[in-house]
Amino acid sequence: MKVLLIEDEYVTSHSIALALRNEDIYVDIAAEGEEGIGFARHFDYDVVILDLNLPDMSGFEVLRTLRRANIDTPVIVLSGSVTIDSKVKALNHGADDYMTKPFSNEELVGRLRALVRRSKGYSDSRISFGPMTLDLVAKTVETEGQIGRAHV
């Protein structure tokens, strides 16, 4: 999985990146909205994690710009705002999910995997093709009764 993290707080962004990398998830970090938009325009990501409070523009503007540029990469918003108005506004601007800070890294990883799985057309964490079954949650591959670890 390849993730774009748009977060300006250094400690937060590096903490999230470390947690994701420990799950074998590739992460690019952008500290500003314009930088994040540039990354999203030039590289393919499976999902974007977006903070709403950025130094150069609001996360809502980033969402609006991404969607107007026909970038349909799923977006999870991370925000300290717990208001319903903020959540609804983010979802109406094109966000696919919304998590409030502080949050659990385990929950974030679970939501990322679920969102990416659904965006790729899979509702189950197990994908079968021919005699093989890939379990995205357990990170295993099963073939002919043999189970091995996968690097997903």
C-alpha positions as semicolon CSV with decimal commas, in nm:
position;residue;x (nm);y (nm);z (nm)
1;M;0,000;0,000;0,000
2;K;0,125;0,349;-0,084
3;V;0,001;0,639;0,132
4;L;0,032;1,015;0,099
5;L;0,026;1,184;0,440
6;I;-0,046;1,558;0,434
7;E;0,029;1,676;0,789
8;D;0,226;1,980;0,901
9;E;0,301;1,880;1,262
10;Y;0,641;1,710;1,251
11;V;0,592;1,484;1,554
12;T;0,247;1,373;1,439
13;S;0,351;1,307;1,080
14;H;0,660;1,109;1,175
15;S;0,471;0,912;1,440
16;I;0,206;0,814;1,183
17;A;0,471;0,736;0,921
18;L;0,659;0,512;1,165
19;A;0,342;0,324;1,259
20;L;0,252;0,273;0,891
21;R;0,604;0,169;0,791
22;N;0,599;-0,089;1,072
23;E;0,300;-0,237;0,888
24;D;0,499;-0,245;0,560
25;I;0,305;0,053;0,423
26;Y;0,499;0,301;0,205
27;V;0,448;0,666;0,311
28;D;0,526;1,001;0,147
29;I;0,490;1,306;0,372
30;A;0,386;1,654;0,264
31;A;0,391;1,933;0,523
32;E;0,177;2,177;0,322
33;G;-0,138;2,156;0,112
34;E;0,021;2,267;-0,215
35;E;0,301;2,016;-0,173
36;G;0,047;1,740;-0,108
37;I;-0,157;1,837;-0,413
38;G;0,161;1,824;-0,622
39;F;0,244;1,475;-0,494
40;A;-0,112;1,356;-0,562
41;R;-0,101;1,495;-0,917
42;H;0,229;1,330;-1,005
43;F;0,222;0,998;-0,818
44;D;-0,032;0,721;-0,768
45;Y;-0,137;0,658;-0,409
46;D;-0,378;0,404;-0,267
47;V;-0,501;0,651;-0,006
48;V;-0,439;1,005;0,125
49;I;-0,436;1,093;0,494
50;L;-0,516;1,464;0,529
51;D;-0,497;1,705;0,822
52;L;-0,746;1,991;0,796
53;N;-0,523;2,258;0,956
54;L;-0,232;2,321;0,723
55;P;-0,008;2,631;0,717
56;D;-0,071;2,735;0,355
57;M;-0,434;2,633;0,297
58;S;-0,717;2,448;0,466
59;G;-0,763;2,075;0,423
60;F;-1,104;2,155;0,274
61;E;-0,929;2,345;-0,006
62;V;-0,694;2,052;-0,060
63;L;-0,993;1,816;-0,087
64;R;-1,175;2,046;-0,327
65;T;-0,863;2,085;-0,545
66;L;-0,798;1,709;-0,557
67;R;-1,156;1,630;-0,653
68;R;-1,174;1,906;-0,916
69;A;-0,855;1,763;-1,069
70;N;-1,036;1,426;-1,097
71;I;-0,803;1,265;-0,844
72;D;-1,031;1,002;-0,696
73;T;-0,782;0,855;-0,447
74;P;-0,965;0,780;-0,120
75;V;-0,902;1,039;0,153
76;I;-0,912;0,993;0,530
77;V;-0,926;1,321;0,720
78;L;-0,747;1,347;1,056
79;S;-0,859;1,643;1,261
80;G;-0,869;1,771;1,614
81;S;-1,218;1,904;1,545
82;V;-1,495;1,683;1,680
83;T;-1,781;1,901;1,557
84;I;-2,043;1,747;1,335
85;D;-2,019;2,051;1,103
86;S;-1,650;1,983;1,038
87;K;-1,711;1,613;0,975
88;V;-2,002;1,678;0,738
89;K;-1,811;1,953;0,554
90;A;-1,511;1,721;0,502
91;L;-1,733;1,439;0,374
92;N;-1,922;1,680;0,147
93;H;-1,591;1,808;0,004
94;G;-1,490;1,457;-0,098
95;A;-1,341;1,286;0,208
96;D;-1,415;0,914;0,238
97;D;-1,358;0,887;0,613
98;Y;-1,291;1,111;0,914
99;M;-1,097;1,039;1,231
100;T;-1,052;1,271;1,526
101;K;-0,724;1,330;1,706
102;P;-0,606;1,170;1,923
103;F;-0,652;0,836;1,752
104;S;-0,525;0,481;1,770
105;N;-0,262;0,383;1,514
106;E;-0,420;0,037;1,498
107;E;-0,758;0,188;1,409
108;L;-0,598;0,411;1,145
109;V;-0,425;0,113;0,983
110;G;-0,749;-0,086;0,992
111;R;-0,944;0,197;0,831
112;L;-0,674;0,245;0,566
113;R;-0,684;-0,122;0,473
114;A;-1,064;-0,132;0,464
115;L;-1,086;0,185;0,255
116;V;-0,825;0,068;0,005
117;R;-0,981;-0,278;-0,015
118;R;-1,324;-0,128;-0,093
119;S;-1,179;0,122;-0,342
120;K;-1,020;-0,168;-0,530
121;G;-1,352;-0,354;-0,543
122;Y;-1,297;-0,603;-0,259
123;S;-1,520;-0,623;0,047
124;D;-1,342;-0,921;0,202
125;S;-0,984;-0,922;0,328
126;R;-0,927;-1,257;0,155
127;I;-0,865;-1,253;-0,219
128;S;-0,858;-1,579;-0,413
129;F;-0,711;-1,630;-0,757
130;G;-0,664;-1,976;-0,895
131;P;-0,531;-2,210;-0,627
132;M;-0,400;-1,923;-0,413
133;T;-0,566;-1,717;-0,139
134;L;-0,415;-1,392;-0,012
135;D;-0,530;-1,276;0,332
136;L;-0,461;-0,902;0,357
137;V;-0,522;-0,886;0,732
138;A;-0,325;-1,194;0,836
139;K;-0,063;-1,118;0,568
140;T;-0,058;-1,478;0,453
141;V;-0,072;-1,661;0,124
142;E;-0,226;-2,006;0,108
143;T;-0,173;-2,245;-0,179
144;E;-0,231;-2,618;-0,190
145;G;-0,286;-2,626;0,185
146;Q;0,043;-2,448;0,261
147;I;0,035;-2,111;0,439
148;G;0,321;-1,864;0,413
149;R;0,379;-1,505;0,524
150;A;0,312;-1,239;0,263
151;H;0,466;-0,894;0,244
152;V;0,150;-0,697;0,173
